[in-house]
Structures are given as structure tokens and as C-alpha cells.
Amino acid sequence: MDDKLYTIPVKEALEADCECCVCKMYEQIEKSAIEFTMGPSYMEDNIRFQTDEKGFCSIHSKKLYDYNNRLGLGIIMNTHLQRTVKDIEKLSEGATGKGFFKKKNYSELISYINNLNDSCFVCERINSTFERYIATIFHLWKSDKDFVSKYSNSKGFCTKHFGLLLNGAASNLMGSSYEDFVDTTIGLYLSNMKRVNGDVDWFVDKFDYRFKDEPWKNSKDALQRCIIKTNSINVEQ
């Protein structure tokens, strides 16, 4: 049943007119995670315990702020700050040293800070679903001919997700299924990177006076699409 639930968003992302269907999947999961975090869930004790403990990365802090629920974010951050201050006070007071000339050992405090800086409630919520989406791609490659056809005719992937798919293929596919997937994925990546590269090339040429009266062709949004391909970032968001 779970597999069937995950195939729907994966297929929808593949059918979208975009430069990386995996980026599209991630964006949809991220949007849902932000909406969940800023929705009624933040008043639930078990959710607040997690947000208080984990906090948020810099990227998702900004996206939570942009969601425009200032009161909700204020409530979430208020108890997160209280939890952080309480934990750091406790760990600071618990630091011990041996002898008058020995430095106090703040290793537990430093470890706590490092873990806090590396944790994010939204990231963790996204990643658990995103992993299932990637696994679903390989499942559909083995079981759905229509999916294989649409995948093979897509616009390819960004460099980050190209690598992710090649990596995942090694542990999810075998034999000819693995070889076909890898060959198709490499071919898609290269042909579509060349396509976007050609659009960027013409975009640059259009600033040359010799080409000012020539049509833009497909190059007007070439930079935006190039950034998606190379950095997995949609600058139009």
C-alpha cells in the first residue's frame, strides 16, 4: 500500500516540465514539511519536543520565516531558545577539570553544539520521505514500462541528483536492469546538459551587438535553468 502511495508523486514529478524531476520531488516534500511545521502541529507536545530539541538549519529557518506565520514561528522559536539555553547552562556547569592548572573539559558542550548545528526538524522530515521517493524510482524502473518510457524522455537531472541516482542504482538494481538504468541516466544527463549549455551560449551571444536583432530562441530563462542543473536551486522560487 505504501509503495502505491509513493508512486503518485514520483510519477507526477516526472511528468512535470522541469530540468530535474528529482528536484521537483524534493520541492514538493519540502513545501509539505514547511506547511506541517507551521500548521496546527506546532501546538502538539510531541512535535514541539522535537522542534525544541532539533531546531532548524539556516535554509529552513528562512523558509519558515517566509511562510508568514509570525506568531507560530515566535512560539516555536521561544521554546527552542529556552531548551537550548537550559541545556547549555547545564553542560557548562557540568564541565570538569583535574587540578588547579587543568583546563575544564567542555567536550560534552562542544558535542551538543555541533549536533545542534547539524540538526533540523524540517530536514529530517524531508529526508525520511525523500528516501522513499528515490527507492520508488528504482521500483518503478523494474516494474512499470510506462514509467521507463517517460523517464527515458525526460529533461534529465541536476548534477547532485544525477550522482544520487547513479549511487542508488548500485544497491537497488542488478544485471541488465542496472546497466540499462545507468546508461539511460548518463545519456539523459549529458544530452540535456548540452541542451542547456547551448541555450546559455546563445544567451551570452545575445549581448553581442552582432546578434541583438536575432531571436532569443530558448535562451531567455537559460540562466535560471542552468542554475537548477548545476546547483539544484530554483532561483524563481
Buried (B, 14 or more C-beta within 10 A) or exposed (E): EEEEEBBEBBBEBBEBEBBBBBBBBBBBBBBBBBEBBBEEBBEEEEBBEBBBBBBBBEEBBEBBBEBEBEEBBEBBBEBBEEBBEEBBEEBEEEBEEEEEEEEEEBEBBEEBBEEBEEBBBBBEBBBEBBEBBBBBBBBBBBEBEEBBEBBBEBBBBBBBBBEBBBEBBEEBBEEEBBEBBBEBBBEBBEEBBEBBEBBBEBBEEBEEEEEEEEEEEBBEEBBBBBBBBEEBBBEEE
